[in-house]
Amino acid sequence: MKLVTAIIKPFKLDDVRMALSQIGVQGVTVTEVKGFGRQKGHTELYRGAEYVVDFLPKVKLEIAVAEAEVDKAIEAIISAANSGKIGDGKIFVSSLEQVIRIRTGETGEDAI
């Protein structure tokens, strides 16, 4: 089992969610986050004062998937979140040692 974590632009969330549901992914955890990478923020003008926005709004998706489904999930995220511009995001894949469904006590891939 793997945990796929994707950091994407907020306006791409619906596209990514639809792409994941089309390949059969049933559960996604979404968190609104802020951060920066190569974009390094930008300057904005507010009421005549210029200020630097260091952290940009992003959305963090966490998806637990069976090992056989990882590549399909990654491809779905990339195809839906890619705009070709800087700041499209990143995908991280890490191992899940154990998953337990609290309601039923199911473990492993049955709990996903």
Residue pairs with C-beta under 8 A, 6 or more apart in sequence:
1 64
1 65
1 66
1 67
1 95
1 96
1 99
1 108
1 109
1 112
2 64
2 65
2 66
2 67
2 70
2 93
2 94
2 95
2 96
3 62
3 63
3 64
3 93
3 94
3 95
3 96
4 61
4 62
4 63
4 64
4 65
4 70
4 73
4 74
4 77
4 91
4 92
4 93
5 60
5 61
5 62
5 63
5 91
5 92
5 93
5 94
6 16
6 60
6 61
6 63
6 77
6 81
6 89
6 90
6 91
6 92
7 33
7 35
7 58
7 59
7 60
7 61
7 89
7 90
7 91
8 16
8 58
8 59
8 61
8 77
8 81
8 88
8 89
9 58
9 59
9 81
9 83
9 87
9 88
9 89
10 32
10 57
10 58
10 59
12 59
12 80
12 81
12 83
12 88
13 30
13 59
13 61
15 80
15 81
16 61
16 76
16 77
16 80
16 81
17 28
18 80
19 76
19 77
19 79
19 80
20 28
20 63
20 73
20 76
20 77
20 80
22 76
23 69
23 72
23 73
23 76
24 69
25 63
25 65
25 69
25 73
25 76
26 112
27 63
27 64
27 112
28 61
28 62
28 63
29 61
29 62
29 63
30 59
30 60
30 61
31 59
31 60
31 62
32 57
32 58
32 59
32 60
33 57
33 58
33 59
33 60
34 55
34 56
34 57
34 58
35 55
35 56
35 58
36 54
36 55
36 56
37 87
37 90
38 86
38 87
39 56
39 86
39 87
40 54
41 52
41 53
41 54
41 55
41 56
42 52
42 53
42 56
43 50
43 51
43 52
43 53
44 50
44 51
44 53
56 87
58 89
61 77
63 73
64 96
64 99
64 112
65 73
65 112
66 109
66 112
70 93
74 91
74 93
77 91
78 91
81 88
81 89
82 88
98 107
98 108
99 107
99 108
99 109
99 111
99 112
100 106
100 107
100 111
101 107
101 110
101 111
104 111
